[in-house]
Amino acid sequence: MQDAKTCPKCGQHMTQGFIADHTYGAVNVSLWVEGAPRASFWKKIKAPAAKSLPVATFRCLGCGFLESYAAAAYGVQR
Ligand SMILES: [Zn+2]
């Protein structure tokens, strides 16, 4: 999903990206998880897949402001 977004701070064009989550040698896309974080014995924090969405972060080409959106359409493209 590539949306045309305009920076709310300076009015310049914003380009899509994502916040890379480096874990044990792998690179993942950050997830938004519905609800407050809950402790898990094995994973430290529970993150049920049914309540998770990939996060896209748009960066302003003018001032560097970041703005994030969570939606299924922002998942990994094949
Ligand atoms: Zn800006």
N, CA, C, O and the ligand as a Tripos MOL2 file, in Angstrom:
@<TRIPOS>MOLECULE
protein
  313   311    79     0     0
PROTEIN
NO_CHARGES

@<TRIPOS>ATOM
      1 N           0.8630   -1.1810    0.0000 N.3       1 MET1
      2 CA          0.0000    0.0000    0.0000 C.3       1 MET1
      3 C           0.8990    1.2310    0.0000 C.2       1 MET1
      4 O           1.6860    1.4180    0.9280 O.2       1 MET1
      5 N           0.7990    2.0430   -0.9930 N.am      2 GLN2
      6 CA          1.5890    3.2730   -1.0630 C.3       2 GLN2
      7 C           0.6040    4.4300   -1.1480 C.2       2 GLN2
      8 O          -0.0610    4.6080   -2.1680 O.2       2 GLN2
      9 N           0.5100    5.1990   -0.1050 N.am      3 ASP3
     10 CA         -0.4020    6.3370   -0.0660 C.3       3 ASP3
     11 C           0.3900    7.6210   -0.2450 C.2       3 ASP3
     12 O           1.5550    7.7060    0.1460 O.2       3 ASP3
     13 N          -0.2500    8.6170   -0.8400 N.am      4 ALA4
     14 CA          0.3520    9.9430   -0.8960 C.3       4 ALA4
     15 C           0.0460   10.6270    0.4280 C.2       4 ALA4
     16 O          -1.1150   10.8700    0.7590 O.2       4 ALA4
     17 N           1.0780   10.9300    1.1680 N.am      5 LYS5
     18 CA          0.8860   11.5870    2.4690 C.3       5 LYS5
     19 C           1.6680   12.8880    2.4820 C.2       5 LYS5
     20 O           2.7440   12.9970    1.8950 O.2       5 LYS5
     21 N           1.1020   13.8650    3.1640 N.am      6 THR6
     22 CA          1.7180   15.1780    3.2750 C.3       6 THR6
     23 C           2.0640   15.4240    4.7400 C.2       6 THR6
     24 O           1.2670   15.1350    5.6320 O.2       6 THR6
     25 N           3.2520   15.9550    4.9770 N.am      7 CYS7
     26 CA          3.7230   16.1940    6.3420 C.3       7 CYS7
     27 C           2.8380   17.2290    7.0470 C.2       7 CYS7
     28 O           2.6110   18.3180    6.5200 O.2       7 CYS7
     29 N           2.3300   16.8780    8.2620 N.am      8 PRO8
     30 CA          1.5190   17.8360    9.0130 C.3       8 PRO8
     31 C           2.3510   18.9570    9.6310 C.2       8 PRO8
     32 O           1.7920   19.9380   10.1220 O.2       8 PRO8
     33 N           3.6690   18.8260    9.6140 N.am      9 LYS9
     34 CA          4.5520   19.8320   10.2180 C.3       9 LYS9
     35 C           4.9970   20.8860    9.2130 C.2       9 LYS9
     36 O           4.9990   22.0800    9.5140 O.2       9 LYS9
     37 N           5.3870   20.4220    7.9770 N.am     10 CYS10
     38 CA          5.9560   21.3830    7.0230 C.3      10 CYS10
     39 C           5.3090   21.3300    5.6400 C.2      10 CYS10
     40 O           5.6200   22.1700    4.7950 O.2      10 CYS10
     41 N           4.4130   20.3630    5.3820 N.am     11 GLY11
     42 CA          3.6950   20.3160    4.1210 C.3      11 GLY11
     43 C           4.4280   19.6170    2.9750 C.2      11 GLY11
     44 O           3.9260   19.5910    1.8510 O.2      11 GLY11
     45 N           5.6080   19.0510    3.2430 N.am     12 GLN12
     46 CA          6.3540   18.3490    2.1880 C.3      12 GLN12
     47 C           5.8060   16.9200    2.0130 C.2      12 GLN12
     48 O           4.9930   16.4550    2.8120 O.2      12 GLN12
     49 N           6.2680   16.2320    0.9500 N.am     13 HIS13
     50 CA          5.8590   14.8610    0.6510 C.3      13 HIS13
     51 C           6.4650   13.8950    1.6740 C.2      13 HIS13
     52 O           7.5950   14.0790    2.1250 O.2      13 HIS13
     53 N           5.6880   12.8570    2.0340 N.am     14 MET14
     54 CA          6.1840   11.8240    2.9480 C.3      14 MET14
     55 C           6.3060   10.5170    2.1780 C.2      14 MET14
     56 O           5.4500   10.1930    1.3540 O.2      14 MET14
     57 N           7.3740    9.7640    2.4480 N.am     15 THR15
     58 CA          7.6010    8.4990    1.7600 C.3      15 THR15
     59 C           7.4870    7.3360    2.7340 C.2      15 THR15
     60 O           7.8620    7.4450    3.9020 O.2      15 THR15
     61 N           6.9550    6.2040    2.2260 N.am     16 GLN16
     62 CA          6.7150    5.0400    3.0810 C.3      16 GLN16
     63 C           7.9930    4.3040    3.4410 C.2      16 GLN16
     64 O           8.9080    4.2010    2.6240 O.2      16 GLN16
     65 N           8.0570    3.7990    4.6510 N.am     17 GLY17
     66 CA          9.1300    2.9340    5.1180 C.3      17 GLY17
     67 C           8.6140    2.1060    6.2790 C.2      17 GLY17
     68 O           7.4040    2.0120    6.4850 O.2      17 GLY17
     69 N           9.5070    1.5130    7.0310 N.am     18 PHE18
     70 CA          9.0960    0.7690    8.2170 C.3      18 PHE18
     71 C          10.2210    0.8020    9.2320 C.2      18 PHE18
     72 O          11.3800    1.0300    8.8850 O.2      18 PHE18
     73 N           9.8700    0.5730   10.4910 N.am     19 ILE19
     74 CA         10.8640    0.5020   11.5580 C.3      19 ILE19
     75 C          11.3460   -0.9460   11.6240 C.2      19 ILE19
     76 O          10.5770   -1.8450   11.9640 O.2      19 ILE19
     77 N          12.6200   -1.1680   11.2980 N.am     20 ALA20
     78 CA         13.1770   -2.5210   11.2830 C.3      20 ALA20
     79 C          13.3670   -3.0270   12.7030 C.2      20 ALA20
     80 O          13.9260   -2.3370   13.5570 O.2      20 ALA20
     81 N          12.8920   -4.2470   12.9410 N.am     21 ASP21
     82 CA         13.0020   -4.8930   14.2420 C.3      21 ASP21
     83 C          14.0240   -6.0250   14.0960 C.2      21 ASP21
     84 O          13.6990   -7.0890   13.5690 O.2      21 ASP21
     85 N          15.2520   -5.7990   14.5590 N.am     22 HIS22
     86 CA         16.3220   -6.7960   14.4520 C.3      22 HIS22
     87 C          16.2690   -7.7100   15.6710 C.2      22 HIS22
     88 O          16.4780   -7.2660   16.8000 O.2      22 HIS22
     89 N          15.9850   -8.9970   15.4310 N.am     23 THR23
     90 CA         15.8840   -9.9490   16.5230 C.3      23 THR23
     91 C          16.5750  -11.2510   16.1340 C.2      23 THR23
     92 O          16.1740  -11.8950   15.1640 O.2      23 THR23
     93 N          17.5980  -11.6440   16.8690 N.am     24 TYR24
     94 CA         18.3100  -12.9070   16.6370 C.3      24 TYR24
     95 C          18.7330  -13.0660   15.1790 C.2      24 TYR24
     96 O          18.5610  -14.1460   14.6140 O.2      24 TYR24
     97 N          19.2740  -12.0360   14.5600 N.am     25 GLY25
     98 CA         19.7760  -12.1210   13.2000 C.3      25 GLY25
     99 C          18.7350  -11.9250   12.1220 C.2      25 GLY25
    100 O          19.0910  -11.8070   10.9490 O.2      25 GLY25
    101 N          17.4660  -11.8850   12.4710 N.am     26 ALA26
    102 CA         16.4060  -11.6760   11.4840 C.3      26 ALA26
    103 C          15.9700  -10.2120   11.5150 C.2      26 ALA26
    104 O          16.1330   -9.5190   12.5190 O.2      26 ALA26
    105 N          15.4170   -9.7630   10.4040 N.am     27 VAL27
    106 CA         14.8570   -8.4160   10.3460 C.3      27 VAL27
    107 C          13.3580   -8.5550   10.1490 C.2      27 VAL27
    108 O          12.9130   -9.2170    9.2110 O.2      27 VAL27
    109 N          12.5780   -7.9410   11.0210 N.am     28 ASN28
    110 CA         11.1200   -8.0090   10.9480 C.3      28 ASN28
    111 C          10.5270   -6.6120   10.8940 C.2      28 ASN28
    112 O          11.1910   -5.6200   11.1970 O.2      28 ASN28
    113 N           9.2640   -6.5570   10.5030 N.am     29 VAL29
    114 CA          8.5060   -5.3130   10.5260 C.3      29 VAL29
    115 C           7.8620   -5.1900   11.9020 C.2      29 VAL29
    116 O           7.3290   -6.1730   12.4180 O.2      29 VAL29
    117 N           7.9000   -4.0160   12.5000 N.am     30 SER30
    118 CA          7.2550   -3.8040   13.8000 C.3      30 SER30
    119 C           5.7560   -4.0470   13.6800 C.2      30 SER30
    120 O           5.1530   -3.7920   12.6370 O.2      30 SER30
    121 N           5.1690   -4.5410   14.7580 N.am     31 LEU31
    122 CA          3.7340   -4.8180   14.7930 C.3      31 LEU31
    123 C           3.0470   -3.9290   15.8160 C.2      31 LEU31
    124 O           3.6070   -3.6190   16.8670 O.2      31 LEU31
    125 N           1.8300   -3.5260   15.4940 N.am     32 TRP32
    126 CA          0.9430   -2.8770   16.4690 C.3      32 TRP32
    127 C           0.0680   -3.9860   17.0210 C.2      32 TRP32
    128 O          -0.4880   -4.7710   16.2540 O.2      32 TRP32
    129 N          -0.0660   -4.0660   18.3610 N.am     33 VAL33
    130 CA         -0.8650   -5.1070   18.9940 C.3      33 VAL33
    131 C          -1.9690   -4.4390   19.8020 C.2      33 VAL33
    132 O          -1.7070   -3.5600   20.6220 O.2      33 VAL33
    133 N          -3.2170   -4.8700   19.5600 N.am     34 GLU34
    134 CA         -4.3680   -4.2960   20.2490 C.3      34 GLU34
    135 C          -4.3020   -4.5740   21.7490 C.2      34 GLU34
    136 O          -3.9610   -5.6820   22.1600 O.2      34 GLU34
    137 N          -4.6200   -3.5900   22.5500 N.am     35 GLY35
    138 CA         -4.6970   -3.7490   24.0020 C.3      35 GLY35
    139 C          -3.3950   -3.4090   24.6950 C.2      35 GLY35
    140 O          -2.3860   -3.1170   24.0520 O.2      35 GLY35
    141 N          -3.4320   -3.4510   26.0200 N.am     36 ALA36
    142 CA         -2.2440   -3.1900   26.8300 C.3      36 ALA36
    143 C          -1.3270   -4.4080   26.7820 C.2      36 ALA36
    144 O          -1.8150   -5.5300   26.6510 O.2      36 ALA36
    145 N          -0.0050   -4.2180   26.8830 N.am     37 PRO37
    146 CA          0.9150   -5.3530   26.8720 C.3      37 PRO37
    147 C           0.6820   -6.2590   28.0850 C.2      37 PRO37
    148 O           0.5080   -5.7840   29.2070 O.2      37 PRO37
    149 N           0.6830   -7.5840   27.8340 N.am     38 ARG38
    150 CA          0.4810   -8.5650   28.9040 C.3      38 ARG38
    151 C           1.6740   -9.5010   28.9460 C.2      38 ARG38
    152 O           2.1790   -9.9230   27.9060 O.2      38 ARG38
    153 N           2.1180   -9.8220   30.1380 N.am     39 ALA39
    154 CA          3.3050  -10.6580   30.3180 C.3      39 ALA39
    155 C           3.0530  -12.0800   29.8280 C.2      39 ALA39
    156 O           1.9490  -12.6140   29.9450 O.2      39 ALA39
    157 N           4.1290  -12.6890   29.2660 N.am     40 SER40
    158 CA          4.1170  -14.0740   28.8320 C.3      40 SER40
    159 C           5.3870  -14.7330   29.3500 C.2      40 SER40
    160 O           6.4610  -14.1380   29.2600 O.2      40 SER40
    161 N           5.2950  -15.9420   29.8890 N.am     41 PHE41
    162 CA          6.4690  -16.6060   30.4440 C.3      41 PHE41
    163 C           7.5200  -16.8620   29.3700 C.2      41 PHE41
    164 O           8.6990  -16.5950   29.6020 O.2      41 PHE41
    165 N           7.1280  -17.3730   28.1940 N.am     42 TRP42
    166 CA          8.0770  -17.7650   27.1510 C.3      42 TRP42
    167 C           8.5110  -16.6190   26.2650 C.2      42 TRP42
    168 O           9.6690  -16.5760   25.8490 O.2      42 TRP42
    169 N           7.6100  -15.6760   25.9580 N.am     43 LYS43
    170 CA          7.9180  -14.6150   24.9820 C.3      43 LYS43
    171 C           8.0800  -13.2400   25.6190 C.2      43 LYS43
    172 O           8.2320  -12.2490   24.9050 O.2      43 LYS43
    173 N           8.0510  -13.1580   26.9430 N.am     44 LYS44
    174 CA          8.1400  -11.9010   27.6920 C.3      44 LYS44
    175 C           6.8540  -11.0830   27.5970 C.2      44 LYS44
    176 O           6.3150  -10.6420   28.6120 O.2      44 LYS44
    177 N           6.3580  -10.8820   26.3540 N.am     45 ILE45
    178 CA          5.1050  -10.1280   26.1540 C.3      45 ILE45
    179 C           4.2420  -10.8950   25.1560 C.2      45 ILE45
    180 O           4.7430  -11.3740   24.1370 O.2      45 ILE45
    181 N           2.9650  -11.0100   25.4440 N.am     46 LYS46
    182 CA          2.0510  -11.6880   24.5120 C.3      46 LYS46
    183 C           1.7530  -10.7720   23.3280 C.2      46 LYS46
    184 O           1.5490   -9.5710   23.5020 O.2      46 LYS46
    185 N           1.7280  -11.3500   22.1090 N.am     47 ALA47
    186 CA          1.3890  -10.5970   20.8980 C.3      47 ALA47
    187 C           0.5760  -11.5090   19.9910 C.2      47 ALA47
    188 O           1.1010  -12.0280   19.0070 O.2      47 ALA47
    189 N          -0.7160  -11.7120   20.3130 N.am     48 PRO48
    190 CA         -1.5330  -12.6230   19.5010 C.3      48 PRO48
    191 C          -1.6400  -12.1350   18.0530 C.2      48 PRO48
    192 O          -1.9200  -10.9630   17.8000 O.2      48 PRO48
    193 N          -1.4100  -13.0610   17.1020 N.am     49 ALA49
    194 CA         -1.4100  -12.6990   15.6800 C.3      49 ALA49
    195 C          -2.7550  -12.1030   15.2540 C.2      49 ALA49
    196 O          -2.7960  -11.1920   14.4270 O.2      49 ALA49
    197 N          -3.8590  -12.6190   15.8200 N.am     50 ALA50
    198 CA         -5.1850  -12.1310   15.4270 C.3      50 ALA50
    199 C          -5.4140  -10.6800   15.8350 C.2      50 ALA50
    200 O          -6.2980  -10.0160   15.2940 O.2      50 ALA50
    201 N          -4.6240  -10.1830   16.7850 N.am     51 LYS51
    202 CA         -4.7760   -8.8040   17.2490 C.3      51 LYS51
    203 C          -3.5840   -7.9340   16.8550 C.2      51 LYS51
    204 O          -3.3840   -6.8660   17.4340 O.2      51 LYS51
    205 N          -2.7790   -8.3820   15.8650 N.am     52 SER52
    206 CA         -1.5740   -7.6650   15.4580 C.3      52 SER52
    207 C          -1.6910   -7.1620   14.0300 C.2      52 SER52
    208 O          -2.3020   -7.8080   13.1790 O.2      52 SER52
    209 N          -1.1020   -6.0090   13.7810 N.am     53 LEU53
    210 CA         -1.0660   -5.4300   12.4350 C.3      53 LEU53
    211 C           0.3340   -4.8860   12.1600 C.2      53 LEU53
    212 O           0.9800   -4.3420   13.0550 O.2      53 LEU53
    213 N           0.8070   -5.0370   10.9020 N.am     54 PRO54
    214 CA          2.1050   -4.4610   10.5620 C.3      54 PRO54
    215 C           2.0320   -2.9380   10.5640 C.2      54 PRO54
    216 O           1.0010   -2.3510   10.2380 O.2      54 PRO54
    217 N           3.1400   -2.3110   10.9360 N.am     55 VAL55
    218 CA          3.2050   -0.8510   11.0220 C.3      55 VAL55
    219 C           4.0470   -0.2900    9.8870 C.2      55 VAL55
    220 O           5.1830   -0.7160    9.6790 O.2      55 VAL55
    221 N           3.4900    0.6620    9.1560 N.am     56 ALA56
    222 CA          4.2490    1.4240    8.1610 C.3      56 ALA56
    223 C           4.5330    2.7910    8.7650 C.2      56 ALA56
    224 O           3.6690    3.3880    9.4080 O.2      56 ALA56
    225 N           5.7360    3.2760    8.5590 N.am     57 THR57
    226 CA          6.1110    4.5880    9.0640 C.3      57 THR57
    227 C           6.5160    5.4680    7.8920 C.2      57 THR57
    228 O           7.4160    5.1240    7.1270 O.2      57 THR57
    229 N           5.8560    6.5850    7.7600 N.am     58 PHE58
    230 CA          6.1370    7.5210    6.6770 C.3      58 PHE58
    231 C           7.0970    8.5990    7.1880 C.2      58 PHE58
    232 O           6.9520    9.0950    8.3060 O.2      58 PHE58
    233 N           8.0720    8.9520    6.3570 N.am     59 ARG59
    234 CA          9.0930    9.9410    6.7270 C.3      59 ARG59
    235 C           8.9810   11.1490    5.8070 C.2      59 ARG59
    236 O           8.9260   11.0110    4.5850 O.2      59 ARG59
    237 N           8.9480   12.3240    6.4040 N.am     60 CYS60
    238 CA          8.8980   13.5610    5.6300 C.3      60 CYS60
    239 C          10.2550   13.8070    4.9610 C.2      60 CYS60
    240 O          11.3000   13.7640    5.6100 O.2      60 CYS60
    241 N          10.2140   14.0660    3.6490 N.am     61 LEU61
    242 CA         11.4480   14.3240    2.9120 C.3      61 LEU61
    243 C          11.9930   15.7230    3.2080 C.2      61 LEU61
    244 O          13.1470   16.0230    2.9020 O.2      61 LEU61
    245 N          11.1520   16.5770    3.8070 N.am     62 GLY62
    246 CA         11.5900   17.9340    4.1090 C.3      62 GLY62
    247 C          12.2110   18.0700    5.4870 C.2      62 GLY62
    248 O          13.3060   18.6140    5.6250 O.2      62 GLY62
    249 N          11.5100   17.5740    6.5210 N.am     63 CYS63
    250 CA         11.9740   17.8090    7.8970 C.3      63 CYS63
    251 C          12.2750   16.5360    8.6750 C.2      63 CYS63
    252 O          12.7770   16.6130    9.7960 O.2      63 CYS63
    253 N          11.9760   15.3450    8.1000 N.am     64 GLY64
    254 CA         12.2990   14.0950    8.7710 C.3      64 GLY64
    255 C          11.2380   13.6200    9.7520 C.2      64 GLY64
    256 O          11.4290   12.5920   10.4010 O.2      64 GLY64
    257 N          10.1260   14.3350    9.8800 N.am     65 PHE65
    258 CA          9.0490   13.9190   10.7910 C.3      65 PHE65
    259 C           8.5750   12.5200   10.4180 C.2      65 PHE65
    260 O           8.4510   12.2030    9.2350 O.2      65 PHE65
    261 N           8.3030   11.6670   11.4310 N.am     66 LEU66
    262 CA          7.8140   10.3080   11.2190 C.3      66 LEU66
    263 C           6.3670   10.1970   11.6830 C.2      66 LEU66
    264 O           5.9800   10.7400   12.7180 O.2      66 LEU66
    265 N           5.5630    9.4590   10.8680 N.am     67 GLU67
    266 CA          4.1550    9.2310   11.2010 C.3      67 GLU67
    267 C           3.8400    7.7760   10.8690 C.2      67 GLU67
    268 O           4.1060    7.3260    9.7540 O.2      67 GLU67
    269 N           3.2730    7.0350   11.8260 N.am     68 SER68
    270 CA          3.0450    5.6020   11.6530 C.3      68 SER68
    271 C           1.5730    5.2580   11.5040 C.2      68 SER68
    272 O           0.7020    5.9240   12.0640 O.2      68 SER68
    273 N           1.3030    4.1700   10.7120 N.am     69 TYR69
    274 CA         -0.0280    3.6550   10.4800 C.3      69 TYR69
    275 C           0.0240    2.1410   10.5950 C.2      69 TYR69
    276 O           0.9690    1.5170   10.1130 O.2      69 TYR69
    277 N          -0.9740    1.5440   11.2240 N.am     70 ALA70
    278 CA         -1.0650    0.0840   11.3330 C.3      70 ALA70
    279 C          -2.2330   -0.3910   10.4750 C.2      70 ALA70
    280 O          -3.3680    0.0460   10.6590 O.2      70 ALA70
    281 N          -1.9390   -1.3030    9.5240 N.am     71 ALA71
    282 CA         -2.9760   -1.8680    8.6590 C.3      71 ALA71
    283 C          -2.4300   -3.1240    8.0040 C.2      71 ALA71
    284 O          -1.2340   -3.2270    7.7320 O.2      71 ALA71
    285 N          -3.3180   -4.0810    7.7530 N.am     72 ALA72
    286 CA         -2.9070   -5.3570    7.1290 C.3      72 ALA72
    287 C          -2.2230   -5.1200    5.7920 C.2      72 ALA72
    288 O          -1.3130   -5.8630    5.4230 O.2      72 ALA72
    289 N          -2.6430   -4.1050    5.0680 N.am     73 ALA73
    290 CA         -2.0680   -3.8070    3.7460 C.3      73 ALA73
    291 C          -0.5990   -3.4220    3.8200 C.2      73 ALA73
    292 O           0.0800   -3.4210    2.7940 O.2      73 ALA73
    293 N          -0.0900   -3.0950    4.9970 N.am     74 TYR74
    294 CA          1.3170   -2.7100    5.1360 C.3      74 TYR74
    295 C           2.2200   -3.9020    5.4670 C.2      74 TYR74
    296 O           3.3750   -3.7200    5.8530 O.2      74 TYR74
    297 N           1.6910   -5.1250    5.3160 N.am     75 GLY75
    298 CA          2.4970   -6.3180    5.5740 C.3      75 GLY75
    299 C           3.5640   -6.5160    4.5170 C.2      75 GLY75
    300 O           3.6510   -5.7470    3.5600 O.2      75 GLY75
    301 N           4.3820   -7.5560    4.6930 N.am     76 VAL76
    302 CA          5.5050   -7.8460    3.7900 C.3      76 VAL76
    303 C           4.9710   -8.1390    2.3970 C.2      76 VAL76
    304 O           4.0710   -8.9620    2.2290 O.2      76 VAL76
    305 N           5.5340   -7.4570    1.3920 N.am     77 GLN77
    306 CA          5.1750   -7.6560   -0.0130 C.3      77 GLN77
    307 C           6.0220   -8.7750   -0.5970 C.2      77 GLN77
    308 O           7.2130   -8.8510   -0.2950 O.2      77 GLN77
    309 N           5.4650   -9.6250   -1.4050 N.am     78 ARG78
    310 CA          6.1980  -10.7270   -2.0610 C.3      78 ARG78
    311 C           6.4780  -10.3820   -3.5150 C.2      78 ARG78
    312 O           7.0830  -11.1790   -4.2330 O.2      78 ARG78
    313 ZN          7.9640   17.7930    7.2810 Zn       79 ZN79
@<TRIPOS>BOND
     1     1     2 1
     2     2     3 1
     3     3     4 2
     4     3     5 am
     5     5     6 1
     6     6     7 1
     7     7     8 2
     8     7     9 am
     9     9    10 1
    10    10    11 1
    11    11    12 2
    12    11    13 am
    13    13    14 1
    14    14    15 1
    15    15    16 2
    16    15    17 am
    17    17    18 1
    18    18    19 1
    19    19    20 2
    20    19    21 am
    21    21    22 1
    22    22    23 1
    23    23    24 2
    24    23    25 am
    25    25    26 1
    26    26    27 1
    27    27    28 2
    28    27    29 am
    29    29    30 1
    30    30    31 1
    31    31    32 2
    32    31    33 am
    33    33    34 1
    34    34    35 1
    35    35    36 2
    36    35    37 am
    37    37    38 1
    38    38    39 1
    39    39    40 2
    40    39    41 am
    41    41    42 1
    42    42    43 1
    43    43    44 2
    44    43    45 am
    45    45    46 1
    46    46    47 1
    47    47    48 2
    48    47    49 am
    49    49    50 1
    50    50    51 1
    51    51    52 2
    52    51    53 am
    53    53    54 1
    54    54    55 1
    55    55    56 2
    56    55    57 am
    57    57    58 1
    58    58    59 1
    59    59    60 2
    60    59    61 am
    61    61    62 1
    62    62    63 1
    63    63    64 2
    64    63    65 am
    65    65    66 1
    66    66    67 1
    67    67    68 2
    68    67    69 am
    69    69    70 1
    70    70    71 1
    71    71    72 2
    72    71    73 am
    73    73    74 1
    74    74    75 1
    75    75    76 2
    76    75    77 am
    77    77    78 1
    78    78    79 1
    79    79    80 2
    80    79    81 am
    81    81    82 1
    82    82    83 1
    83    83    84 2
    84    83    85 am
    85    85    86 1
    86    86    87 1
    87    87    88 2
    88    87    89 am
    89    89    90 1
    90    90    91 1
    91    91    92 2
    92    91    93 am
    93    93    94 1
    94    94    95 1
    95    95    96 2
    96    95    97 am
    97    97    98 1
    98    98    99 1
    99    99   100 2
   100    99   101 am
   101   101   102 1
   102   102   103 1
   103   103   104 2
   104   103   105 am
   105   105   106 1
   106   106   107 1
   107   107   108 2
   108   107   109 am
   109   109   110 1
   110   110   111 1
   111   111   112 2
   112   111   113 am
   113   113   114 1
   114   114   115 1
   115   115   116 2
   116   115   117 am
   117   117   118 1
   118   118   119 1
   119   119   120 2
   120   119   121 am
   121   121   122 1
   122   122   123 1
   123   123   124 2
   124   123   125 am
   125   125   126 1
   126   126   127 1
   127   127   128 2
   128   127   129 am
   129   129   130 1
   130   130   131 1
   131   131   132 2
   132   131   133 am
   133   133   134 1
   134   134   135 1
   135   135   136 2
   136   135   137 am
   137   137   138 1
   138   138   139 1
   139   139   140 2
   140   139   141 am
   141   141   142 1
   142   142   143 1
   143   143   144 2
   144   143   145 am
   145   145   146 1
   146   146   147 1
   147   147   148 2
   148   147   149 am
   149   149   150 1
   150   150   151 1
   151   151   152 2
   152   151   153 am
   153   153   154 1
   154   154   155 1
   155   155   156 2
   156   155   157 am
   157   157   158 1
   158   158   159 1
   159   159   160 2
   160   159   161 am
   161   161   162 1
   162   162   163 1
   163   163   164 2
   164   163   165 am
   165   165   166 1
   166   166   167 1
   167   167   168 2
   168   167   169 am
   169   169   170 1
   170   170   171 1
   171   171   172 2
   172   171   173 am
   173   173   174 1
   174   174   175 1
   175   175   176 2
   176   175   177 am
   177   177   178 1
   178   178   179 1
   179   179   180 2
   180   179   181 am
   181   181   182 1
   182   182   183 1
   183   183   184 2
   184   183   185 am
   185   185   186 1
   186   186   187 1
   187   187   188 2
   188   187   189 am
   189   189   190 1
   190   190   191 1
   191   191   192 2
   192   191   193 am
   193   193   194 1
   194   194   195 1
   195   195   196 2
   196   195   197 am
   197   197   198 1
   198   198   199 1
   199   199   200 2
   200   199   201 am
   201   201   202 1
   202   202   203 1
   203   203   204 2
   204   203   205 am
   205   205   206 1
   206   206   207 1
   207   207   208 2
   208   207   209 am
   209   209   210 1
   210   210   211 1
   211   211   212 2
   212   211   213 am
   213   213   214 1
   214   214   215 1
   215   215   216 2
   216   215   217 am
   217   217   218 1
   218   218   219 1
   219   219   220 2
   220   219   221 am
   221   221   222 1
   222   222   223 1
   223   223   224 2
   224   223   225 am
   225   225   226 1
   226   226   227 1
   227   227   228 2
   228   227   229 am
   229   229   230 1
   230   230   231 1
   231   231   232 2
   232   231   233 am
   233   233   234 1
   234   234   235 1
   235   235   236 2
   236   235   237 am
   237   237   238 1
   238   238   239 1
   239   239   240 2
   240   239   241 am
   241   241   242 1
   242   242   243 1
   243   243   244 2
   244   243   245 am
   245   245   246 1
   246   246   247 1
   247   247   248 2
   248   247   249 am
   249   249   250 1
   250   250   251 1
   251   251   252 2
   252   251   253 am
   253   253   254 1
   254   254   255 1
   255   255   256 2
   256   255   257 am
   257   257   258 1
   258   258   259 1
   259   259   260 2
   260   259   261 am
   261   261   262 1
   262   262   263 1
   263   263   264 2
   264   263   265 am
   265   265   266 1
   266   266   267 1
   267   267   268 2
   268   267   269 am
   269   269   270 1
   270   270   271 1
   271   271   272 2
   272   271   273 am
   273   273   274 1
   274   274   275 1
   275   275   276 2
   276   275   277 am
   277   277   278 1
   278   278   279 1
   279   279   280 2
   280   279   281 am
   281   281   282 1
   282   282   283 1
   283   283   284 2
   284   283   285 am
   285   285   286 1
   286   286   287 1
   287   287   288 2
   288   287   289 am
   289   289   290 1
   290   290   291 1
   291   291   292 2
   292   291   293 am
   293   293   294 1
   294   294   295 1
   295   295   296 2
   296   295   297 am
   297   297   298 1
   298   298   299 1
   299   299   300 2
   300   299   301 am
   301   301   302 1
   302   302   303 1
   303   303   304 2
   304   303   305 am
   305   305   306 1
   306   306   307 1
   307   307   308 2
   308   307   309 am
   309   309   310 1
   310   310   311 1
   311   311   312 2
@<TRIPOS>SUBSTRUCTURE
     1 MET1         2 RESIDUE 1 A MET
     2 GLN2         6 RESIDUE 1 A GLN
     3 ASP3        10 RESIDUE 1 A ASP
     4 ALA4        14 RESIDUE 1 A ALA
     5 LYS5        18 RESIDUE 1 A LYS
     6 THR6        22 RESIDUE 1 A THR
     7 CYS7        26 RESIDUE 1 A CYS
     8 PRO8        30 RESIDUE 1 A PRO
     9 LYS9        34 RESIDUE 1 A LYS
    10 CYS10       38 RESIDUE 1 A CYS
    11 GLY11       42 RESIDUE 1 A GLY
    12 GLN12       46 RESIDUE 1 A GLN
    13 HIS13       50 RESIDUE 1 A HIS
    14 MET14       54 RESIDUE 1 A MET
    15 THR15       58 RESIDUE 1 A THR
    16 GLN16       62 RESIDUE 1 A GLN
    17 GLY17       66 RESIDUE 1 A GLY
    18 PHE18       70 RESIDUE 1 A PHE
    19 ILE19       74 RESIDUE 1 A ILE
    20 ALA20       78 RESIDUE 1 A ALA
    21 ASP21       82 RESIDUE 1 A ASP
    22 HIS22       86 RESIDUE 1 A HIS
    23 THR23       90 RESIDUE 1 A THR
    24 TYR24       94 RESIDUE 1 A TYR
    25 GLY25       98 RESIDUE 1 A GLY
    26 ALA26      102 RESIDUE 1 A ALA
    27 VAL27      106 RESIDUE 1 A VAL
    28 ASN28      110 RESIDUE 1 A ASN
    29 VAL29      114 RESIDUE 1 A VAL
    30 SER30      118 RESIDUE 1 A SER
    31 LEU31      122 RESIDUE 1 A LEU
    32 TRP32      126 RESIDUE 1 A TRP
    33 VAL33      130 RESIDUE 1 A VAL
    34 GLU34      134 RESIDUE 1 A GLU
    35 GLY35      138 RESIDUE 1 A GLY
    36 ALA36      142 RESIDUE 1 A ALA
    37 PRO37      146 RESIDUE 1 A PRO
    38 ARG38      150 RESIDUE 1 A ARG
    39 ALA39      154 RESIDUE 1 A ALA
    40 SER40      158 RESIDUE 1 A SER
    41 PHE41      162 RESIDUE 1 A PHE
    42 TRP42      166 RESIDUE 1 A TRP
    43 LYS43      170 RESIDUE 1 A LYS
    44 LYS44      174 RESIDUE 1 A LYS
    45 ILE45      178 RESIDUE 1 A ILE
    46 LYS46      182 RESIDUE 1 A LYS
    47 ALA47      186 RESIDUE 1 A ALA
    48 PRO48      190 RESIDUE 1 A PRO
    49 ALA49      194 RESIDUE 1 A ALA
    50 ALA50      198 RESIDUE 1 A ALA
    51 LYS51      202 RESIDUE 1 A LYS
    52 SER52      206 RESIDUE 1 A SER
    53 LEU53      210 RESIDUE 1 A LEU
    54 PRO54      214 RESIDUE 1 A PRO
    55 VAL55      218 RESIDUE 1 A VAL
    56 ALA56      222 RESIDUE 1 A ALA
    57 THR57      226 RESIDUE 1 A THR
    58 PHE58      230 RESIDUE 1 A PHE
    59 ARG59      234 RESIDUE 1 A ARG
    60 CYS60      238 RESIDUE 1 A CYS
    61 LEU61      242 RESIDUE 1 A LEU
    62 GLY62      246 RESIDUE 1 A GLY
    63 CYS63      250 RESIDUE 1 A CYS
    64 GLY64      254 RESIDUE 1 A GLY
    65 PHE65      258 RESIDUE 1 A PHE
    66 LEU66      262 RESIDUE 1 A LEU
    67 GLU67      266 RESIDUE 1 A GLU
    68 SER68      270 RESIDUE 1 A SER
    69 TYR69      274 RESIDUE 1 A TYR
    70 ALA70      278 RESIDUE 1 A ALA
    71 ALA71      282 RESIDUE 1 A ALA
    72 ALA72      286 RESIDUE 1 A ALA
    73 ALA73      290 RESIDUE 1 A ALA
    74 TYR74      294 RESIDUE 1 A TYR
    75 GLY75      298 RESIDUE 1 A GLY
    76 VAL76      302 RESIDUE 1 A VAL
    77 GLN77      306 RESIDUE 1 A GLN
    78 ARG78      310 RESIDUE 1 A ARG
    79 ZN79       313 GROUP 0 **** ****
